Amino acid sequence: MSKQEDNKAVVGRWFTEFWGKRVNLAVVDEIAAPDMLLKYSLHEPRRGREDIKAFMTDFRAAFPNLNFWGTADLIAEGDYVVGQWEGGGTHTGPAFKDFLIGGLPAATGRKMHFTGTTVLKVVNGQIVEEIGLDDGVTALTQLGLIKAA
């Protein structure tokens, strides 16, 4: 396989095991670089394996049915892989304070469903950064943290 195909395989596994319906936090230790950067517009940037695991643990506690999935073939060039996705979940868990714009009290029952595009950098089989642009306005509106005009 080419470098690009290898990198797409790493990212495909990440999307399935980290962001998919059933999280496997062991994947973080296996394919995330020790100082990996995870950055999306809704949350503070997270760095390092333990911080990224804590982020997902808290996110999934607040949104137990959290699930994201790819909506197009992955595109790879050099060390970079780009993916399009959609997903979301229902806030039925504890209070969640990770959104940059504010927090949610426990178990609001609000649902979010939104889309985005992510660029991941893979070096020697490990993800060193994941930077995504998501439709945060949609998600935050659905969660009641911002009001529609």
N, CA, C and O of each residue as an XYZ file, in Angstrom:
596
protein
N       0.839     -1.188      0.000
C       0.000      0.000      0.000
C       0.879      1.245      0.000
O       1.999      1.235      0.512
N       0.359      2.298     -0.575
C       1.070      3.570     -0.594
C       0.958      4.256      0.774
O       0.133      3.879      1.606
N       1.790      5.250      0.983
C       1.747      6.041      2.206
C       0.349      6.622      2.404
O      -0.185      6.603      3.513
N      -0.243      7.141      1.319
C      -1.576      7.737      1.421
C      -2.618      6.699      1.838
O      -3.486      6.989      2.661
N      -2.536      5.499      1.279
C      -3.489      4.443      1.644
C      -3.279      4.027      3.099
O      -4.247      3.806      3.826
N      -2.015      3.919      3.527
C      -1.728      3.614      4.935
C      -2.316      4.683      5.853
O      -2.935      4.363      6.869
N      -2.123      5.948      5.495
C      -2.648      7.049      6.317
C      -4.171      7.039      6.348
O      -4.769      7.298      7.392
N      -4.804      6.744      5.218
C      -6.262      6.651      5.193
C      -6.750      5.505      6.080
O      -7.797      5.625      6.715
N      -6.016      4.410      6.131
C      -6.391      3.289      6.997
C      -6.318      3.696      8.472
O      -7.191      3.336      9.260
N      -5.275      4.448      8.843
C      -5.144      4.935     10.224
C      -6.320      5.846     10.568
O      -6.935      5.702     11.625
N      -6.628      6.779      9.677
C      -7.723      7.719      9.937
C      -9.070      6.996      9.941
O      -9.928      7.309     10.767
N      -9.269      6.052      9.048
C     -10.512      5.276      9.055
C     -10.715      4.563     10.376
O     -11.821      4.537     10.916
N      -9.648      3.988     10.891
C      -9.733      3.331     12.199
C     -10.048      4.341     13.292
O     -10.863      4.061     14.171
N      -9.414      5.515     13.254
C      -9.662      6.575     14.244
C     -11.120      7.012     14.213
O     -11.766      7.122     15.255
N     -11.630      7.260     13.019
C     -13.024      7.694     12.904
C     -13.967      6.627     13.467
O     -14.943      6.960     14.139
N     -13.687      5.361     13.200
C     -14.552      4.280     13.659
C     -14.440      4.052     15.159
O     -15.453      3.934     15.848
N     -13.214      3.991     15.669
C     -13.017      3.592     17.056
C     -13.044      4.747     18.060
O     -13.408      4.546     19.218
N     -12.665      5.944     17.633
C     -12.679      7.083     18.550
C     -13.989      7.864     18.432
O     -14.614      8.188     19.442
N     -14.401      8.163     17.207
C     -15.585      8.988     16.987
C     -16.859      8.187     16.732
O     -17.952      8.752     16.768
N     -16.744      6.903     16.479
C     -17.904      6.086     16.130
C     -18.821      5.788     17.296
O     -18.651      6.301     18.402
N     -19.797      4.943     17.016
C     -20.853      4.643     17.979
C     -20.329      4.064     19.293
O     -20.811      4.424     20.367
N     -19.349      3.173     19.209
C     -18.771      2.569     20.412
C     -17.306      2.991     20.521
O     -16.466      2.557     19.733
N     -17.015      3.824     21.484
C     -15.650      4.337     21.638
C     -14.724      3.241     22.167
O     -15.106      2.431     23.011
N     -13.513      3.242     21.654
C     -12.436      2.382     22.133
C     -11.281      3.314     22.489
O     -10.482      3.670     21.622
N     -11.188      3.707     23.746
C     -10.155      4.671     24.135
C      -8.744      4.108     23.997
O      -7.784      4.878     23.966
N      -8.596      2.806     23.914
C      -7.268      2.214     23.708
C      -6.676      2.655     22.372
O      -5.457      2.669     22.206
N      -7.532      3.013     21.428
C      -7.044      3.457     20.111
C      -6.207      4.735     20.250
O      -5.321      4.985     19.433
N      -6.480      5.524     21.257
C      -5.706      6.752     21.480
C      -4.240      6.395     21.737
O      -3.342      7.001     21.152
N      -4.001      5.427     22.597
C      -2.625      5.020     22.896
C      -1.964      4.342     21.702
O      -0.741      4.377     21.564
N      -2.759      3.731     20.851
C      -2.217      2.975     19.730
C      -1.858      3.845     18.532
O      -0.810      3.635     17.921
N      -2.704      4.823     18.176
C      -2.456      5.556     16.923
C      -2.407      7.069     17.066
O      -2.194      7.767     16.074
N      -2.597      7.593     18.263
C      -2.421      9.038     18.476
C      -0.996      9.282     18.956
O      -0.498      8.562     19.821
N      -0.343     10.286     18.400
C       0.987     10.657     18.868
C       0.892     11.123     20.323
O      -0.150     11.641     20.725
N       1.935     10.957     21.113
C       1.876     11.350     22.523
C       1.437     12.800     22.745
O       0.780     13.091     23.745
N       1.782     13.705     21.843
C       1.405     15.117     22.004
C       0.400     15.565     20.941
O       0.390     16.730     20.545
N      -0.440     14.642     20.483
C      -1.430     14.949     19.453
C      -2.263     16.179     19.821
O      -2.616     16.378     20.983
N      -2.568     16.995     18.817
C      -3.453     18.153     18.962
C      -4.813     17.800     18.383
O      -4.903     17.319     17.254
N      -5.876     18.037     19.150
C      -7.264     17.858     18.719
C      -7.931     19.221     18.831
O      -8.031     19.777     19.924
N      -8.388     19.765     17.700
C      -8.903     21.133     17.716
C     -10.151     21.247     16.838
O     -10.112     20.966     15.640
N     -11.255     21.662     17.456
C     -12.524     21.936     16.781
C     -13.063     23.264     17.295
O     -12.691     23.715     18.378
N     -13.930     23.882     16.524
C     -14.403     25.223     16.880
C     -15.291     25.249     18.121
O     -15.395     26.293     18.763
N     -15.927     24.148     18.478
C     -16.831     24.141     19.623
C     -16.114     24.033     20.970
O     -16.675     24.406     22.000
N     -14.880     23.526     20.968
C     -14.185     23.190     22.201
C     -12.803     23.840     22.256
O     -12.236     24.223     21.233
N     -12.283     23.954     23.465
C     -10.884     24.354     23.626
C     -10.013     23.299     22.964
O     -10.369     22.120     22.971
N      -8.883     23.692     22.395
C      -7.964     22.685     21.849
C      -7.511     21.735     22.960
O      -7.301     22.142     24.103
N      -7.367     20.475     22.598
C      -6.889     19.455     23.536
C      -5.556     18.919     23.027
O      -5.359     18.796     21.818
N      -4.654     18.605     23.923
C      -3.338     18.130     23.490
C      -2.885     16.975     24.388
O      -2.989     17.034     25.613
N      -2.388     15.942     23.747
C      -1.849     14.786     24.454
C      -2.894     13.704     24.660
O      -4.096     13.963     24.727
N      -2.397     12.504     24.757
C      -3.285     11.342     24.847
C      -4.244     11.401     26.030
O      -5.438     11.145     25.870
N      -3.745     11.730     27.200
C      -4.611     11.731     28.392
C      -5.682     12.811     28.292
O      -6.833     12.581     28.663
N      -5.309     13.991     27.792
C      -6.273     15.080     27.635
C      -7.339     14.703     26.607
O      -8.517     15.004     26.801
N      -6.944     14.060     25.535
C      -7.895     13.653     24.492
C      -8.822     12.558     25.016
O     -10.017     12.571     24.718
N      -8.298     11.624     25.782
C      -9.161     10.591     26.379
C     -10.152     11.218     27.365
O     -11.322     10.836     27.394
N      -9.688     12.177     28.169
C     -10.579     12.847     29.124
C     -11.684     13.604     28.392
O     -12.842     13.588     28.809
N     -11.313     14.268     27.293
C     -12.300     14.971     26.477
C     -13.399     14.012     26.027
O     -14.582     14.296     26.212
N     -13.013     12.873     25.435
C     -14.016     11.950     24.913
C     -14.806     11.286     26.030
O     -16.003     11.044     25.874
N     -14.163     10.987     27.150
C     -14.877     10.399     28.286
C     -15.980     11.341     28.759
O     -17.112     10.910     28.978
N     -15.657     12.623     28.918
C     -16.648     13.607     29.365
C     -17.734     13.822     28.312
O     -18.916     13.921     28.642
N     -17.328     13.895     27.043
C     -18.281     14.125     25.950
C     -19.294     12.980     25.901
O     -20.496     13.214     25.775
N     -18.808     11.754     25.999
C     -19.701     10.591     25.922
C     -20.515     10.397     27.193
O     -21.599      9.816     27.133
N     -20.040     10.855     28.326
C     -20.860     10.795     29.540
C     -22.057     11.727     29.386
O     -23.175     11.380     29.769
N     -21.821     12.909     28.826
C     -22.903     13.884     28.638
C     -23.827     13.484     27.488
O     -25.035     13.715     27.549
N     -23.257     12.884     26.442
C     -24.010     12.472     25.248
C     -23.765     10.972     25.029
O     -22.971     10.601     24.165
N     -24.443     10.097     25.809
C     -24.143      8.665     25.743
C     -24.333      8.032     24.357
O     -23.689      7.030     24.049
N     -25.188      8.592     23.540
C     -25.398      8.017     22.194
C     -24.611      8.778     21.121
O     -24.960      8.722     19.942
N     -23.562      9.481     21.521
C     -22.728     10.227     20.590
C     -22.225      9.314     19.479
O     -21.788      8.193     19.740
N     -22.286      9.793     18.246
C     -21.846      8.989     17.104
C     -21.568      9.924     15.941
O     -22.370     10.804     15.627
N     -20.424      9.722     15.307
C     -20.072     10.454     14.093
C     -19.654      9.437     13.043
O     -19.089      8.394     13.374
N     -19.930      9.737     11.776
C     -19.603      8.826     10.688
C     -19.228      9.610      9.448
O     -19.667     10.742      9.247
N     -18.417      8.991      8.632
C     -17.980      9.621      7.393
C     -19.099      9.696      6.377
O     -19.979      8.836      6.339
N     -19.059     10.740      5.548
C     -20.093     10.922      4.525
C     -19.503     10.951      3.119
O     -20.239     11.127      2.148
N     -18.196     10.783      2.996
C     -17.532     10.777      1.690
C     -16.232      9.996      1.834
O     -15.750      9.777      2.945
N     -15.673      9.582      0.717
C     -14.383      8.905      0.756
C     -13.322      9.842      1.327
O     -13.355     11.051      1.099
N     -12.388      9.267      2.067
C     -11.267     10.047      2.572
C     -10.365     10.448      1.414
O     -10.225      9.709      0.439
N      -9.757     11.619      1.527
C      -8.817     12.130      0.534
C      -7.465     12.258      1.222
O      -7.379     12.825      2.312
N      -6.404     11.736      0.598
C      -5.082     11.784      1.214
C      -4.061     12.344      0.244
O      -4.093     12.070     -0.956
N      -3.150     13.142      0.799
C      -2.021     13.683      0.047
C      -0.885     13.881      1.043
O      -1.046     14.586      2.039
N       0.251     13.269      0.780
C       1.378     13.388      1.704
C       0.991     12.893      3.084
O       0.469     11.788      3.229
N       1.248     13.718      4.109
C       0.927     13.349      5.493
C      -0.509     13.668      5.884
O      -0.913     13.374      7.009
N      -1.292     14.261      4.987
C      -2.622     14.754      5.349
C      -3.738     13.886      4.798
O      -3.667     13.370      3.683
N      -4.791     13.738      5.632
C      -6.000     13.027      5.238
C      -7.176     13.935      5.587
O      -7.246     14.488      6.685
N      -8.095     14.079      4.639
C      -9.276     14.922      4.833
C     -10.522     14.038      4.819
O     -10.669     13.162      3.967
N     -11.405     14.280      5.768
C     -12.659     13.535      5.829
C     -13.836     14.449      6.080
O     -13.728     15.444      6.796
N     -14.968     14.097      5.479
C     -16.239     14.779      5.745
C     -17.069     13.861      6.626
O     -16.994     12.639      6.501
N     -17.859     14.447      7.516
C     -18.614     13.636      8.459
C     -19.910     14.325      8.864
O     -20.138     15.501      8.581
N     -20.737     13.555      9.529
C     -21.915     14.087     10.208
C     -22.124     13.268     11.456
O     -21.578     12.173     11.590
N     -22.907     13.790     12.361
C     -23.174     13.049     13.581
C     -23.771     13.927     14.651
O     -24.207     15.049     14.396
N     -23.783     13.392     15.853
C     -24.344     14.117     16.973
C     -24.758     13.173     18.075
O     -24.247     12.058     18.184
N     -25.690     13.628     18.891
C     -26.168     12.822     20.003
C     -27.182     13.597     20.816
O     -27.510     14.743     20.509
N     -27.677     12.944     21.870
C     -28.674     13.529     22.764
C     -28.049     13.726     24.139
O     -27.415     12.821     24.682
N     -28.234     14.912     24.689
C     -27.655     15.220     25.995
C     -28.554     14.677     27.094
O     -29.502     15.337     27.520
N     -28.245     13.464     27.548
C     -29.017     12.829     28.620
C     -28.174     12.570     29.859
O     -28.673     12.021     30.841
N     -26.902     12.960     29.825
C     -25.991     12.693     30.929
C     -25.775     13.891     31.823
O     -26.617     14.787     31.892
N     -24.636     13.905     32.514
C     -24.342     14.981     33.465
C     -24.138     16.323     32.773
O     -24.097     16.423     31.547
N     -24.014     17.346     33.606
C     -23.732     18.686     33.084
C     -22.472     18.621     32.230
O     -21.568     17.826     32.484
N     -22.435     19.479     31.208
C     -21.313     19.467     30.273
C     -20.876     20.902     30.064
O     -21.653     21.726     29.581
N     -19.654     21.205     30.418
C     -19.163     22.577     30.382
C     -18.064     22.778     29.348
O     -17.345     23.774     29.420
N     -17.907     21.874     28.390
C     -16.777     21.915     27.475
C     -16.969     22.843     26.277
O     -15.993     23.162     25.597
N     -18.179     23.280     26.000
C     -18.377     24.159     24.853
C     -17.817     25.546     25.154
O     -17.989     26.062     26.259
N     -17.151     26.146     24.178
C     -16.545     27.461     24.376
C     -17.576     28.527     24.735
O     -17.269     29.468     25.468
N     -18.781     28.385     24.227
C     -19.803     29.419     24.429
C     -20.556     29.242     25.747
O     -21.282     30.147     26.159
N     -20.402     28.111     26.411
C     -21.098     27.901     27.668
C     -21.366     26.432     27.913
O     -21.015     25.578     27.098
N     -21.991     26.144     29.040
C     -22.243     24.772     29.432
C     -23.713     24.431     29.437
O     -24.578     25.293     29.281
N     -23.975     23.151     29.619
C     -25.333     22.632     29.698
C     -25.577     22.070     31.088
O     -24.699     21.402     31.635
N     -26.744     22.319     31.678
C     -27.064     21.632     32.926
C     -27.283     20.143     32.622
O     -27.365     19.754     31.457
N     -27.375     19.342     33.632
C     -27.527     17.899     33.435
C     -28.791     17.556     32.656
O     -29.834     18.191     32.809
N     -28.667     16.533     31.817
C     -29.792     15.854     31.164
C     -30.831     16.785     30.549
O     -32.010     16.701     30.893
N     -30.419     17.664     29.652
C     -31.378     18.569     29.016
C     -32.289     17.854     28.030
O     -33.369     18.356     27.719
N     -31.882     16.706     27.538
C     -32.669     15.994     26.528
C     -32.555     16.615     25.146
O     -33.205     16.152     24.208
N     -31.746     17.646     25.003
C     -31.596     18.306     23.697
C     -30.731     17.463     22.772
O     -29.772     16.817     23.192
N     -31.105     17.492     21.500
C     -30.384     16.730     20.483
C     -29.592     17.671     19.595
O     -30.022     18.785     19.294
N     -28.414     17.193     19.178
C     -27.625     17.939     18.196
C     -27.298     16.990     17.052
O     -27.014     15.811     17.262
N     -27.344     17.522     15.852
C     -26.965     16.776     14.652
C     -26.360     17.794     13.701
O     -27.023     18.753     13.305
N     -25.080     17.583     13.330
C     -24.393     18.575     12.523
C     -23.325     17.908     11.672
O     -23.100     16.703     11.779
N     -22.671     18.688     10.834
C     -21.692     18.163      9.881
C     -20.369     18.905     10.028
O     -20.283     19.919     10.721
N     -19.338     18.380      9.363
C     -18.053     19.046      9.381
C     -17.055     18.396      8.448
O     -17.324     17.379      7.808
N     -15.900     19.020      8.397
C     -14.770     18.532      7.620
C     -13.545     18.571      8.521
O     -13.336     19.535      9.257
N     -12.744     17.528      8.460
C     -11.593     17.399      9.330
C     -10.340     17.117      8.517
O     -10.369     16.345      7.558
N      -9.238     17.749      8.906
C      -7.935     17.482      8.311
C      -7.064     16.864      9.401
O      -6.878     17.451     10.467
N      -6.537     15.685      9.125
C      -5.669     14.995     10.073
C      -4.280     14.859      9.470
O      -4.131     14.605      8.275
N      -3.270     15.031     10.308
C      -1.895     14.841      9.882
C      -1.396     13.535     10.505
O      -1.462     13.343     11.719
N      -0.898     12.648      9.652
C      -0.424     11.339     10.090
C       1.065     11.231      9.755
O       1.461     11.389      8.600
N       1.877     10.963     10.763
C       3.317     10.818     10.577
C       3.732      9.473     11.181
O       3.481      9.209     12.357
N       4.361      8.639     10.373
C       4.823      7.323     10.826
C       3.714      6.514     11.500
O       3.941      5.862     12.519
N       2.517      6.565     10.923
C       1.405      5.764     11.423
C       0.697      6.308     12.638
O      -0.186      5.648     13.186
N       1.072      7.517     13.080
C       0.410      8.122     14.233
C      -0.195      9.471     13.858
O       0.386     10.243     13.095
N      -1.369      9.733     14.411
C      -2.038     11.012     14.171
C      -1.387     12.054     15.065
O      -1.385     11.918     16.288
N      -0.832     13.098     14.453
C      -0.194     14.157     15.239
C      -1.118     15.361     15.419
O      -0.954     16.136     16.361
N      -2.091     15.516     14.513
C      -3.081     16.581     14.717
C      -4.362     16.252     13.972
O      -4.364     15.627     12.912
N      -5.448     16.701     14.576
C      -6.784     16.613     13.992
C      -7.401     17.993     14.167
O      -7.686     18.427     15.284
N      -7.601     18.672     13.049
C      -8.174     20.007     13.092
C      -9.424     19.996     12.232
O      -9.376     19.675     11.045
N     -10.540     20.349     12.848
C     -11.808     20.260     12.147
C     -12.569     21.562     12.142
O     -12.454     22.388     13.047
N     -13.338     21.714     11.110
C     -14.280     22.830     10.991
C     -15.669     22.217     10.989
O     -16.053     21.507     10.059
N     -16.414     22.505     12.047
C     -17.748     21.923     12.173
C     -18.816     23.008     12.088
O     -18.529     24.197     12.229
N     -20.024     22.582     11.860
C     -21.160     23.510     11.831
C     -21.619     23.754     13.263
O     -22.716     23.361     13.661
N     -20.758     24.407     14.019
C     -21.026     24.658     15.417
C     -22.246     25.508     15.672
O     -22.901     25.346     16.702
N     -22.574     26.415     14.757
C     -23.770     27.253     14.934
C     -25.011     26.368     15.003
O     -25.885     26.579     15.844
N     -25.083     25.386     14.125
C     -26.229     24.466     14.138
C     -26.283     23.709     15.455
O     -27.334     23.652     16.094
N     -25.166     23.129     15.867
C     -25.139     22.348     17.106
C     -25.507     23.209     18.306
O     -26.324     22.797     19.129
N     -24.927     24.381     18.418
C     -25.189     25.249     19.564
C     -26.621     25.772     19.578
O     -27.195     25.975     20.648
N     -27.198     25.991     18.409
C     -28.597     26.403     18.328
C     -29.500     25.264     18.788
O     -30.437     25.478     19.556
N     -29.214     24.052     18.313
C     -30.013     22.893     18.713
C     -29.936     22.646     20.224
O     -30.907     22.205     20.837
N     -28.787     22.933     20.809
C     -28.608     22.729     22.257
C     -29.124     23.899     23.089
O     -29.110     23.834     24.318
N     -29.578     24.962     22.438
C     -30.141     26.107     23.144
C     -29.098     27.066     23.704
O     -29.426     27.930     24.518
N     -27.838     26.923     23.276
C     -26.800     27.815     23.779
C     -26.719     29.119     22.989
O     -26.171     30.102     23.487
N     -27.248     29.146     21.783
C     -27.417     30.387     21.029
C     -28.822     30.366     20.459
O     -29.411     29.306     20.244
N     -29.333     31.526     20.225
C     -30.701     31.669     19.706
C     -30.693     31.963     18.231
O     -29.869     32.746     17.758
N     -31.598     31.348     17.492
C     -31.752     31.641     16.072
C     -32.285     33.054     15.908
O     -33.042     33.540     16.749
N     -31.889     33.715     14.824
C     -32.339     35.090     14.573
C     -33.820     35.163     14.331
O     -34.357     36.247     14.105
